[in-house]
Amino acid sequence: MFNILTKKPVSCWLFLCLALFSILTSCGTGNQEQETLNNKNQQVRIISLSPHLAELVASAGALKNLVGVVSYSDFPPQVTKLPHVGDAFKLDYEAIVSLQPDIILTWKGGTSQAVLEKLKSLHLPVVETEIKKLDDIPKVVMQIAQITSSQTIAKKNTTKFIETIKEIKAKKHRKYSAFIEISANPLYTISANHWMSEAASLCGFENIFQQLPQLSAPVTLESVININPQSIINVSETYDTQWQKWKNLTALKSKRIITVSPDYLSRPTFRILQGINKLCQISQLPAQSKKE
């Protein structure tokens, strides 16, 4: 009787202990798997094939994941210290392979088909991004954050950008016809389908070549003079002096030839807000009072 009574409780306790051990082990394995997954995402090695993509990686809170960039990648300053793998015209595929990337960020409309095919032939994982409008910028940031598990930081940055754009749209701005000059020689401009045209329109600047069939195209100096825009937005680091000889040009007479750094307008990143803010400030100035 004694042996029977003592064995039964021992068996029960043994069963309970084994069951509890199994549950705890299972929980521990789940946590380990999640931790491994998180670590893997945090260690994703990224190469960006455009300066604006390097910047968006940083905005996604994933600067630590960036291991390679192309020429002219200069913001934030930390990316200037990263290995370069070429430029927009020629890539160093040997350097790319040596960096052992998990992801190569490309952009539709900027990365050539030949480059995409070469990367795929080397079995390198490509993630394509696309930016046509301003609201595509935060979408790409979140796309990157999803890869690197940095959604918290990315969400904070994207929310700020989206809210600022909403605030600008809610304000009333004076209307001006505008020639958006993205190159002086040859003279190039953009259509309404470009994010720069959208950015200018937020401040009341209406693109005189918005009906262009191409996203960007060359135009003649005569065509600009004949349209005689009320303003010229010169996307450049330096003031374009060629307009000075056209004394009857309305943009010149009203001192609305506006120079905006490409960093703040042609790069589709969160810093485009700086370019938009400059345009909006100038749009509110009375004629003849704008200082270059």
C-alpha positions as CSV (number, residue, x, y, z in Angstrom):
1,M,0.0,0.0,0.0
2,F,2.8,2.4,0.9
3,N,4.6,1.7,-2.3
4,I,1.5,2.1,-4.4
5,L,0.6,5.4,-2.8
6,T,4.1,6.8,-3.1
7,K,4.6,5.8,-6.7
8,K,1.4,7.4,-7.9
9,P,2.2,10.9,-6.7
10,V,5.8,10.6,-8.1
11,S,4.4,9.7,-11.5
12,C,2.0,12.6,-11.5
13,W,4.7,15.1,-10.5
14,L,7.0,13.7,-13.1
15,F,4.3,14.1,-15.8
16,L,3.6,17.7,-14.7
17,C,7.3,18.6,-14.6
18,L,7.8,17.2,-18.1
19,A,4.8,19.0,-19.4
20,L,5.9,22.3,-17.8
21,F,9.4,21.8,-19.2
22,S,8.0,21.2,-22.6
23,I,5.9,24.4,-22.4
24,L,8.9,26.5,-21.2
25,T,11.2,25.1,-23.8
26,S,8.6,25.8,-26.5
27,C,8.2,29.4,-25.3
28,G,12.0,29.8,-25.2
29,T,12.4,28.5,-28.7
30,G,9.8,31.0,-30.0
31,N,11.5,33.9,-28.3
32,Q,14.9,32.7,-29.7
33,E,13.4,32.5,-33.2
34,Q,11.9,35.9,-32.9
35,E,15.2,37.3,-31.6
36,T,17.1,35.6,-34.4
37,L,14.7,37.1,-36.9
38,N,15.0,40.6,-35.4
39,N,18.8,40.3,-35.4
40,K,18.8,39.1,-39.0
41,N,16.7,42.1,-40.1
42,Q,19.0,44.5,-38.1
43,Q,22.0,42.9,-39.9
44,V,20.5,43.2,-43.4
45,R,23.3,44.6,-45.6
46,I,22.1,47.2,-48.0
47,I,23.8,48.9,-51.0
48,S,22.0,51.9,-52.5
49,L,22.4,52.8,-56.2
50,S,21.3,56.4,-55.9
51,P,22.3,59.3,-53.6
52,H,18.6,59.8,-52.7
53,L,18.2,56.2,-51.7
54,A,21.1,56.4,-49.3
55,E,19.3,59.4,-47.7
56,L,16.0,57.5,-47.5
57,V,17.7,54.5,-45.8
58,A,18.9,56.9,-43.1
59,S,15.3,58.4,-42.8
60,A,14.1,54.8,-42.4
61,G,16.3,54.5,-39.3
62,A,18.5,51.9,-41.1
63,L,21.8,53.8,-41.6
64,K,23.6,51.0,-39.8
65,N,22.5,48.6,-42.5
66,L,24.0,50.6,-45.3
67,V,27.3,49.1,-46.5
68,G,27.8,50.6,-49.9
69,V,26.8,53.7,-51.9
70,V,27.3,55.4,-55.3
71,S,29.1,58.6,-56.1
72,Y,27.5,61.9,-54.9
73,S,25.9,60.1,-51.9
74,D,26.7,62.9,-49.4
75,F,23.8,63.0,-46.9
76,P,23.7,62.4,-44.1
77,P,27.5,63.0,-43.7
78,Q,28.1,59.4,-42.4
79,V,27.4,57.9,-45.8
80,T,30.5,59.7,-47.3
81,K,32.7,57.3,-45.3
82,L,31.1,54.2,-46.9
83,P,32.6,52.2,-49.8
84,H,31.7,53.5,-53.2
85,V,30.5,51.0,-55.8
86,G,30.4,53.3,-58.9
87,D,28.2,55.9,-60.2
88,A,25.1,56.4,-62.3
89,F,27.0,55.4,-65.5
90,K,29.2,52.6,-64.4
91,L,29.1,50.2,-61.4
92,D,31.9,48.2,-59.9
93,Y,30.3,44.8,-59.7
94,E,33.4,43.2,-58.1
95,A,33.1,45.7,-55.3
96,I,29.4,45.1,-55.0
97,V,29.9,41.4,-54.7
98,S,32.7,41.8,-52.1
99,L,30.4,43.7,-49.8
100,Q,28.1,40.7,-49.6
101,P,24.8,42.7,-49.8
102,D,21.5,41.2,-48.8
103,I,19.6,43.9,-50.6
104,I,20.5,46.2,-53.5
105,L,18.2,49.2,-53.7
106,T,17.5,50.5,-57.2
107,W,15.0,53.1,-58.5
108,K,12.6,52.8,-61.4
109,G,13.5,55.3,-64.0
110,G,17.0,55.8,-62.7
111,T,18.6,52.4,-62.7
112,S,19.1,51.1,-66.2
113,Q,17.7,47.8,-67.4
114,A,21.2,46.7,-68.3
115,V,22.3,47.2,-64.7
116,L,19.2,45.3,-63.4
117,E,19.9,42.4,-65.7
118,K,23.6,42.3,-64.7
119,L,22.7,42.3,-61.0
120,K,20.2,39.5,-61.5
121,S,22.8,37.5,-63.5
122,L,25.1,37.7,-60.4
123,H,22.2,36.4,-58.3
124,L,22.2,39.6,-56.3
125,P,18.9,40.4,-54.6
126,V,17.4,43.6,-56.0
127,V,14.6,45.7,-54.4
128,E,13.2,48.3,-56.8
129,T,11.8,51.6,-55.5
130,E,9.7,54.1,-57.4
131,I,9.0,57.8,-56.7
132,K,6.7,59.8,-59.0
133,K,4.9,62.0,-56.5
134,L,5.7,63.5,-53.1
135,D,3.6,61.0,-51.3
136,D,5.8,58.2,-52.7
137,I,8.7,59.4,-50.6
138,P,7.4,58.3,-47.3
139,K,6.1,55.1,-48.9
140,V,9.7,54.2,-50.0
141,V,11.0,55.0,-46.5
142,M,8.5,52.6,-45.0
143,Q,9.4,50.0,-47.7
144,I,13.0,50.1,-46.5
145,A,12.0,50.1,-42.8
146,Q,10.0,46.9,-43.4
147,I,13.1,45.2,-44.6
148,T,15.3,46.4,-41.7
149,S,12.6,46.3,-38.9
150,S,13.1,50.0,-38.2
151,Q,9.4,50.9,-38.6
152,T,9.3,52.9,-35.3
153,I,11.8,55.5,-36.4
154,A,10.6,55.5,-40.0
155,K,7.0,56.0,-38.9
156,K,8.0,59.0,-36.8
157,N,9.9,60.6,-39.7
158,T,7.2,59.9,-42.4
159,T,4.4,61.2,-40.2
160,K,6.3,64.5,-39.7
161,F,6.8,64.8,-43.5
162,I,3.2,64.0,-44.3
163,E,1.8,66.4,-41.8
164,T,4.1,69.2,-43.0
165,I,2.9,68.7,-46.6
166,K,-0.7,68.9,-45.4
167,E,-0.1,72.1,-43.6
168,I,1.5,73.7,-46.7
169,K,-1.5,72.5,-48.9
170,A,-3.9,74.1,-46.4
171,K,-2.4,77.6,-46.9
172,K,-3.3,80.0,-49.7
173,H,-0.6,81.0,-52.1
174,R,-0.3,83.6,-54.9
175,K,-0.3,82.1,-58.3
176,Y,2.6,82.5,-60.7
177,S,3.4,80.9,-64.1
178,A,6.8,79.3,-63.7
179,F,9.5,77.9,-65.9
180,I,11.2,75.1,-63.9
181,E,14.8,74.9,-65.2
182,I,16.7,71.7,-64.3
183,S,19.6,72.3,-66.7
184,A,20.9,75.6,-68.2
185,N,22.9,74.2,-71.2
186,P,21.1,72.5,-72.8
187,L,18.0,74.0,-71.4
188,Y,15.9,71.3,-69.8
189,T,12.6,71.3,-67.9
190,I,10.0,68.9,-66.5
191,S,6.3,68.0,-67.0
192,A,3.5,68.2,-64.4
193,N,4.1,64.5,-63.6
194,H,7.4,65.2,-61.9
195,W,7.6,65.6,-58.1
196,M,9.5,68.9,-58.6
197,S,6.5,70.3,-60.5
198,E,4.2,69.1,-57.8
199,A,6.5,70.7,-55.1
200,A,6.4,74.0,-56.9
201,S,2.7,73.9,-57.3
202,L,2.2,73.6,-53.6
203,C,3.5,77.2,-53.4
204,G,1.4,78.6,-56.3
205,F,4.0,78.1,-59.1
206,E,2.3,76.7,-62.1
207,N,4.6,74.8,-64.6
208,I,4.4,76.4,-68.1
209,F,5.5,73.1,-69.6
210,Q,3.2,70.8,-67.6
211,Q,1.8,69.2,-70.7
212,L,5.1,67.7,-71.9
213,P,4.6,64.1,-72.9
214,Q,8.0,63.1,-71.3
215,L,8.9,63.5,-67.7
216,S,11.8,65.8,-68.6
217,A,12.8,67.2,-72.0
218,P,14.9,69.9,-73.7
219,V,13.2,73.2,-74.6
220,T,14.4,76.2,-76.6
221,L,15.2,79.5,-75.1
222,E,12.9,81.1,-77.6
223,S,9.9,79.1,-76.3
224,V,10.5,80.3,-72.8
225,I,10.9,83.9,-73.8
226,N,7.7,83.7,-75.9
227,I,5.7,82.3,-73.0
228,N,7.3,84.9,-70.7
229,P,6.7,83.3,-67.4
230,Q,6.2,85.3,-64.2
231,S,8.9,83.3,-62.5
232,I,11.8,81.0,-63.2
233,I,12.8,78.3,-60.7
234,N,16.4,77.5,-61.4
235,V,17.3,74.1,-59.8
236,S,21.0,74.6,-59.4
237,E,23.8,75.5,-57.0
238,T,24.5,78.7,-58.9
239,Y,22.4,81.5,-60.3
240,D,21.8,81.3,-64.1
241,T,23.0,84.6,-65.6
242,Q,21.7,83.9,-69.1
243,W,18.4,85.5,-68.2
244,Q,19.9,88.8,-67.4
245,K,20.1,90.0,-71.0
246,W,16.3,89.5,-71.5
247,K,15.3,92.8,-69.9
248,N,11.6,92.5,-70.8
249,L,11.3,89.0,-69.2
250,T,8.6,89.3,-66.5
251,A,10.5,86.9,-64.2
252,L,13.6,89.2,-64.4
253,K,11.7,92.4,-63.9
254,S,9.8,91.1,-60.9
255,K,13.0,89.6,-59.5
256,R,11.5,86.1,-59.4
257,I,14.3,84.1,-60.8
258,I,14.7,81.7,-57.9
259,T,17.7,79.5,-57.4
260,V,17.1,76.3,-55.4
261,S,19.8,73.7,-54.6
262,P,19.2,70.4,-56.3
263,D,19.6,68.8,-52.8
264,Y,16.4,70.5,-51.8
265,L,14.3,69.9,-54.9
266,S,15.6,67.3,-57.4
267,R,16.3,64.7,-54.7
268,P,13.1,63.0,-53.7
269,T,13.9,62.9,-49.9
270,F,12.5,64.6,-46.8
271,R,14.9,67.5,-47.4
272,I,12.7,68.6,-50.3
273,L,10.7,70.4,-47.6
274,Q,13.5,72.9,-47.4
275,G,13.1,73.7,-51.1
276,I,9.3,73.9,-50.8
277,N,9.6,76.2,-47.8
278,K,11.9,78.6,-49.8
279,L,9.5,78.7,-52.7
280,C,6.5,79.3,-50.5
281,Q,8.3,82.2,-48.7
282,I,9.2,83.8,-52.0
283,S,5.8,83.4,-53.4
284,Q,4.4,85.6,-50.7
285,L,6.8,88.4,-51.3
286,P,5.6,91.5,-53.2
287,A,7.0,92.0,-56.7
288,Q,10.3,93.8,-56.9
289,S,11.2,93.0,-53.3
290,K,12.8,89.6,-53.7
291,K,16.5,89.6,-53.0
292,E,18.8,87.0,-54.7
